[in-house]
Amino acid sequence: YQRRVHGGGFGGLWMWYWLSLNTFCATISSLNALFGPFGNLIGTLLFVTQIVAIASWELQLLPNFFRLAYGLPMYWAMKGARTIITDSFDKVALSAGVLLGWLFFGYLITFVLAIFQNKHHDALHKSPGSASTSAVTKSGQTMAASFVAAG
């Protein structure tokens, strides 16, 4: 570019993309925490839906299914980036609020589910007589004994 980006400048646009990237990370992280291995598939399908709905055509021209993008973060990330680049700033605060909401709830869901899963995992493996812990302990003792013997 020979001229600087309007309004927020390069730093404002950089920080906007940083917020957008963190929002996508939080969204994918929460999908993985909620759905396990299928979280990646669901995240990929949502990502493709968002790209088709935002980058290729106007939402009003697409089938009604793609209007789902109005509630997804990429629509608001693109809308905010366009307002920063074109210096219109008409609804950049709304876009930032939606992205911050997705960011907060995405990491909150991930954090809560991680705590729940860790406590659930600890409760399952707490009793010393269970088969899984005794097998792990025996293999660990065998490995430790081989390291001591080799050292």
C-alpha positions, 0 to 999 in steps of 0.5 A: 500500500502506498497510503496507510490504512484509514482510521485505525492505521496498521496497528488498529487493523493488526489488533483487529486481526489478533482479536479475530484469530483469538476468537477463532481459537476459542471457538475451535477449542470449545468445539473440541472440548464439547465434542471430542474428536468430532469437534474438528469436523464440526469446526471445519464445517462451520469454518467452510460455511463462514467462508462461503457465506462471507467471502464469495457472495452477499448473504442475501443472495445465498440460500437461507442456510448460509444466513447462519453466518450472521451469528458466527464470528467470521461475519463480524470479523470481516465486517469489522475489518471492512469498517476499519479499512474503509474508515466508516466505523459505523458498527465496529463496536458491535463487531468487537462486542460479538467477537469478545462474546465469542472469545469469552464464552469459547474459553469459558466453555473450554476451561469449565469442561477441562476442569470437569474432565480432569476431576472426572478422570481423577475420580475414575483412577483414584482407587489404587486397586483398579486394573488400569492404575495397577497396570500403569503402576507396574509398567512405570515401575518396570520402566523405572527399574530398567532405567536404574539398572541401565544407569 
